[in-house]
Every structure is written in C-alpha cells, then in structure tokens.
Amino acid sequence: MRIDLIKRPEASKVMSYASPLLAVGLTLITGLIIFAAIGVPPLKGLYIYFIEPLTSEWSLEKLAIKAAPLVMIAAGLSVAYRANVWNIGAEGQLTIGAIFGSAIPILWGSWQSPWTTVTMLVLGAIGGGLWALIPALLKVKTGANEILTSLMLVYVAQFGLDWLVRGPWRDPHGYNFPKSVTFEDWQMLPTFSGTDVHFGVVLALLAAVALWVLMSFTLKGFEVRVLGTAPRAGSFAGFSTSRMVIFTFLVSGSLAGLAGICEIMGPVSELQPVISPGYGFTAIIVAFLGRLNPIGVVIAGLALGVSYLGGEEAHTAFGISDKAARVFQGLLLFYILACDTLILYRPQITFTKSAAKGATS
Amino acid sequence: MSPLVQVLLTIITASTPLLIAAIGELVTERSGVLNLGVEGMMVMGAVAGFGAAYETGSPLIGILASIAAGMAMSAIFALMTLKFVSNQVATGLALTLLGLGLSGLIGEPFVGQPGLKLARMSLPSMNNIPFVGQYIGPILFGQDVLVYLSIALTVTVSYVLFRTRTGLIIRAVGDSHNSAHALGVSVIGVRTVCVLFGGACSGLAGGYLSLAYTPQWIENMTAGRGWIALALVVFSSWQPYRLIIGAYLFGAVGVLGYVAQAVGFGIPSQFLSSLPYIVTVLALVIISKRTLSSRGQSPACLGQAFVPDR
C-alpha cells in the first residue's frame, strides 16, 4: 500500500475548517494512548484534562485569564505569519512590554490618577513594539534572518528583566527577594466585580476583532495577504515588502508587549525574574490552530488555555507532571500542520500487488 | 594546569556542541531543507543521553542514545515536511516546542541526579616534557573523543560535499530540485537522509552537553544553542570549514563572559550571559549585509517544498 498526495485543483475550504478539529481529535486520541500507557484511567484522564476546566464558574474565570495573553499575542502573530514574516520572539517583546509598563509604579509610584493604568498599558505596547522593531529593521536594512534575531532577543530581554529585578528595581523592603515593589490598586487593571477577570480579557477580544476587521475589510489586510502568498504580484501592485516587515513586527510586538504588561497589572502584580509560562511561544501554536485568523485565534486561545489549566488539574489529581501539558501543545501543532496538508492535497491510497502479498504473508 | 590552559580547554568544550549541531544542519540545508528544530532535537539528545548513561552506567550508550533521539525527532520532521509537504518553518518550530516539552517531562526524574562524564584522553608520558606537557599536551591531546570527532566530521563533510559524487548530488538537490529530479535523483530520498544526518548530529551535540560539558540534566539546558548553531550555518555561508571558526568564536564569547564574571569587572552577570545572543545578532547582521549584494550563497532551493510530479 502506498499513499500519494494529489494536488487539489484549488484549496479545500472544508478541510481548512476541518483540519484544526481533526488535529484536536488526534491529540485527544494520543492523550488516551499516553494515559493508558502510564496507568491513568484514559477517559477519566481526558475528562480531568480537557473537560473539568470548563465545568465550574471559577475555572471558567481562570480560563479567561489564561487565554487573554495567548489571544492577544497570537492575534498579532497571525497577521505577521500571514505576511510570511516570522516573528518568533513574542516572549521577549512580552518581557520588554512588562518592563516598560512597570517603570511607572517602580520609578514614580506616587503618581495616582485615572491615567496611570492607561499610561502603563501604552508604555507596555510601546516597549514591545520597539523591541520588535529591532529584528524588523535589521531584516529590512541588512537582510538578517528575522527568525533568528527575534529569538535571540528573547534571551537578551529575559536577562535584562533578571538584572532589573535583582539590581536597580529590586524592592528595597522586599527582604532581598528578586522582585520589584508590589503594585498598588490604582496601578492594577480593573477587574469585573466579584471575579479575578481583569480588563486585559476585554483588551484581548478588542485586539482580535480589530485585527479581524483590518485583515478582512481594509486595503492593508489585502496587502498582508498578497505579500504573504505572492510577493512578486504584490511588488507589481506597488506593495513594499520592507514596509510590511516593519508593520507586522510593530503590530505583533506591541500586542505582545501589551499582553506582558496586562499580566503584570493583573495576575502577577509585580515584576519577577520569570513573568510568563511561555505565553509568547504557546501563542505560535494558537496562531496556527486559529488558522492565522484573528477570530479563529480567540477559539484557539481558549483551547490552549484549557490545556494549561487541565495540566494543573491533572497534576493534582493523578500526580502527572504539569509538563505534560507542553507535550500536548507541541503534539497539537504537529497534527495541525500535518492535517493542513489535506487543504492543498488529496491523499490517494493505492494497493499494489506486492504490498498485498506482503500483508498476507 | 595554568589558568590560560583551563580557559582554552573550556572554550573547546563549549564550542564542540555548537560545531557538531551546526555541521549537521549545514548538510540538511545544503540539501535544500531548513530544519529550525535543531534546539528541540538537541535538547532531546541531551535528555536521552543523560538518561541512558544514568540507567546503564555507560557514557558510550548515552552518546548512542542521544544520536538515536536526535534522529527520531528528525524522522518526524522528515515525514512531515517531505512526505506531507508541511511548511518547513512552522514544522521546525513545532519540533522545537515539542522537544522542549517532551524533554522536560522525560527528564523530570533526572533533575539533580549526578551525571556521568565522558572521559578525556590522557597521555601520561607527555606530562614530563617541559612546556609541551603543560600547555600543548592538554589542549591537543587531552580532549574527550567527541572533540576530535567534531573536527573529523567537519573535514569529512567538506570532502564529501565538494569532492565526491554524493556531495554533488546533495548540492544539486539543494540548488535545483527540479533538475535533480529530471536526472533521476530521488529528491525526497536524498533530503530524508540529509535531515536524518542533521538530526543525528543535533542529538549528539545535545548528548555532549549533558555528558561532557555539564554532566547533569537541567530543563532547557540547551539554552538557545540550537538556534546559535542555526545562525552559525548562515555565518559560515554554508562552508563547512568556516563553521569551525564560527563555533570557536561563539564558544569563546560565552566562556569569556564567565571569565569576566569571575574576575569581576563590575559588569552585571546578566549582561555577560546575554553576550553570546547579542554577538549572534551582530554576526548575522554583518554577514547578511555582506552577502546581501551577492546573493546565491545559500542553497537556491532552501526551504522550498518539493512534490514529485509523475
């Protein structure tokens, strides 16, 4: 038996929606097998992992908080990836955004005004955008590969944060712990009454909708898609690849920076050496699972949020390492990419004589 | 042993994994495939190497396990990108994310366990010779076997790529897959072998980290070295011998950071730790700027999918 791929005359619309579902299904099946292999009752394992986080109001709130940064970052990344611009340094842009925004409470803690939080958010976005501008400019001016430069800058940003919270920005009254001062109420994002759900969740949704409008209804969105799929055609139309690199890096970088400062002004409430469980990298998976479509990203962000929460639940329920969640996330991306093949190609299975013989013997 | 010799020895051990991973990726890219999963294959090699050596008590089995782990990871990549024609950039990223997650899970029981160290060669008779025994001896003849292997590997790869028919075929596949296909070369076959070779090298490089460089398992212990290896391939303009220069340059930058920290110039340690990454960016900028005008250094079909028509 052999499987050949036959190119479809045109991309399959059905498959482009079915592929992520298929990928999720395959991930679940793999989950069943893994659970059975390590001696956890498979169905119960799946329930704890993927359903339990959806059952209580309290865990739904947690889900919204987890999904917000993923959606915000992935919405920006999906625009960049659509344009064939590979920003994989969102984790670094998130870090710099958090640092920029935190400058207000740390350096000017007494400033109490309704504008405090707004300024912090804006600074966060500016920080992320500036950090993303480095690989973008290097790409445009020198041709340096943006994948490698943006990733290298993640490490630089994280070392920078580490230096700040252990050095100049360390809380003088913090018993020498590597952390900044804890933010005051007026330096934090407002929350919905009676919950921990902060305003960042709204910002994430707004960002996704805004980028969806940009991609679907504006000339800029058209430009992104043309330069991504047919750069030559785009250049004949007068679209500039260089400007597109800068534009997409700025958009994705500022959103990552905004996600970073929202994390600090929400769940984290101070600067620490580590402020994110790899949201910037998981967002890459979210972007692909969401079909590089800002609205799809919202659904995908919730799905990946569930895997984070399920990981924690499974840890307490069965003592499964919480690192298993990252394996599921990695597998999921593989399955999506494999299933996406079916959008452009149709598998054709042929049974040859020799193979049939081999099967019977 | 004088401090200078010690620093040089550390530079050699720091550079060797970079060189091994980069030489594998160079072959992969010469065949036209861009595998961004070096970091993931490397970290899997590191955990498999450490685990196997820990369980069996033999560093050699550890090394073999790390090669096998790297190859297994690259086999997934080959299946995805070559058979299912998935996007190479995205698949490489997926390989890295999966490798980092899976190695963290597999390696959990090994955290904090004492590791096995790959033995260094020693020629006791040489120690008595003045100067040579002190300086040249330990550097030239006192390394572990993988240091020599990495150099031998570079020489072999360069010879095979540029002096043999096999190399000609690999380069043809990488520069023009359609022409190679028309001449009856199995493009997918050649690429699969090259991807697997790259995986084996990345795995070995990871194993070197957990068995020779720092004989222990720490989560994410590759710390971006796989990405630096990818940058080295660009830096070398896809020429094997230039990889040696690049790898040792980067190894030296990393080690000099530690030395400066120990001497203590009052420079924040975090700045020194981030030096290798900053230098990588600068090196990419310089090399890209120089090649921007001449183009054609990189394999012409690098990163392009190939589906044979029949």
Interface residues (C-beta under 8 A of the other chain):
Chain A: L5 K7 W86 I88 L138 K141 T142 G143 A144 N145 I147 L148 T149 L151 M152 L153 Y155 V156 F159 G160 D162 W163 R166 G167 F281 I284 I285 F288 S321 K323 A324 A325 R326 V327 Q329 G330 L331 L333 F334 L337 A338 D340 T341 L344 Y345
Chain B: L36 I76 M80 K83 F84 V85 S86 N87 V89 A90 T91 L93 A94 L97 L98 G99 L100 G101 L102 G104 L105 E108 A223 G224 W227 I228 L230 A231 V234 P268 Q270 F271 S273 S274 Y277 I278 T280 V281 L284 V285 S288 K289 T291 L292 V307
